[in-house]
């Protein structure tokens, strides 16, 4: 059982694609498929199909020019002075955090004409992958023969914490042990971490998300979904030799291109039991919660201009997440898709069972996972509802911070290997950075969210639920929620810092209502985490390692691991595709943008910012705006650069098409497409629409005027 949320939309699977699934699922990787780690690129496939083999220098340069936006998304350096390119929708959270009731930068856009005007983000962290090291032997050896699954999980977790702590001490780099192939391999990723990030440019949301929800996840598209930040260190912009040179001509039709980014999560290597749990139980529950939360926020948004501004980002995120979950759910309801997944697993298991030594070592893993999943059903609703941090798009930030504080001061007193996950020594600096963020809190909006969450818990778990009782503390719902927010100081970063520095004694002495509530909830949260680790996660980890070893024994490393929000390389070609009885073009232009707006009379969500109307006659409308490729992407890839064979940037990933919605489980390059902003459109917009010629000069490497 794992978190599989990502950006998708509900849409029926094309019949032609379904007819191909059984064949595709049983074949080795041959299509433009895969999210490959940088230490295991698909060199043989690329050479055989495209006559191109990326060199170590090519890969290293692209890796060191790519960054992870740690609040979700990807990006890349596009100048030697730390200028980082990503999407407006990746930047949305920071744009909202630097906005005020008087100035809405998410809606209206932003441009710093000078470096002095660049606006510091309150809690944005960028990670640059410096190195990767195989630590599989250390992690797997920690689980000694004869250990029970729960003991083995604790031993692995302690060893992982030790590896990360040692790496942090030795290098000063953010260090994360990443399980790949479901635990068949463990890799230590070391990141250079940047936390002084300043906003440079963002267009209006109207053009970044042109067409709104109706056009989302469709193609042809006409979005300028871009944003620019600058990375600082010691008060100055960083100097980096690893940045992507700008190619405003872009890629031609059928040209080979690559995507370097951080795909969030896929389920292509999951067992059938895990996928059936998603389909039959977890996804329907998530849909109910998401719809109710969205409805509550939309009502709050309708109360006034400021409420609309506060709720804009969570509503946007919830709408996207709903489309994700609907897409997953409808895909898994398709009998042909499930038949293909069943065949894939049956073929794999048949190969495992074909050799007695494989069967003895690995054959029982699938039934072990199935049993663990059955056990998880008894507490599935608690695992989904007993928290303040999901849905992620509408996180109860104040309550979540209170619980984090309560747990932080207790956990840091323990030996590193015995702490709750998320509180290990190597994780603390980033955790403190987020916990002490000066970003504004919105108590009235969070009251609405909590008032919605508690009835959800009552409906699903009953009126006597312990978690809800701990929150309410014997009071009626409205009174309890009002009192929680009436006098709390948890929204004040200085107050949170005082508790953090005061430690366990300060938290124990605090009479803040949010802290008191968090202390009541804390033992319930700990008990649930322990139950899940002992009964589900430990079993799945041990069994997953067996399946990973079986995969290596049969296939070697000729396949790629599931996405883990770590840096990956995908490849494909710029190519249209058959759609609705016709052909979708590989590119769109500004002609199409104005035509689509005019066809709807310029009414929302097909309206354009005023500057686009005023300067329409001055633009070359044949300029390419968006394009599609067969590159294999998923949520988390938003903001990823698209590069050509020379390593030049030719585009900016921002979405996938409708036909790619089942790619969480299976990939088909005949119709799945990654949608990107064309480099030509970004330069045209900067120079001719936003009077940002100096920024365009920096990006294109031209002398400043």
Secondary structure, 3 states (H helix, E strand, C coil): CCCCCCCCCCCCCCHHHHHHHHHHHHCCCCCCCCCECCCCCCHHHHHHHHCCCCCHHHHHHHHHHEEEECCCCEEEECCCCCEEEECHHHHHHHHHHCCCCCCCHHHHCEECCCHHHCEECCCCCEEEEEEEEECHHHHHHHCCCCCCHHHHHHHHHHHHHHHHHHHHHHHCCEEEEEEEHHHCEEEEEEEEEECEEEEEEECCHHHHCCCHHHHCCCCCCCCCCCEEEEEEECCEECCCCCCCCECCCCCCCCCEEEEEECCCCCCCCCCHHHHHHHHHHHHHHHHHHHHHHHHHHHHHHCCCHHHHHHHHHHHHHHHHHHHHHHHHHHHHHCHHHHHHHHHHHHHHHHHHHCCHHHHHHHCCHHHHHHHHHHHHHHHHHHHHHCCCCCCHHHCCHHHHHHHHHHHHHHHCCCCHHHCCCCCCHHHHHHHHHHHCCCCCCCHHHHHHHHHHHHHHHHHHHCCCCHHHHHHHCCCCHHHHHHHHHHCCCCCCHHHHHHHHHHHHHHHHHCCCHHHHHHHHHHHHHHHHHHHHHHHHHHHHHHHHHHHHHHHHHHHCCCCCCCCCCCCEEEEEEECCEEECCEEECCEEEHHHHHHHHHHCCCCCCCCCCHHHHHCHHHCCCCCEEEEEECCCCCCCCCCCEEECCCCCEEEEEEEECHHHHHHHCCCCCCCCCEEEEEHHHHHHHHHHHCCCHHHHHHHHCCCCC
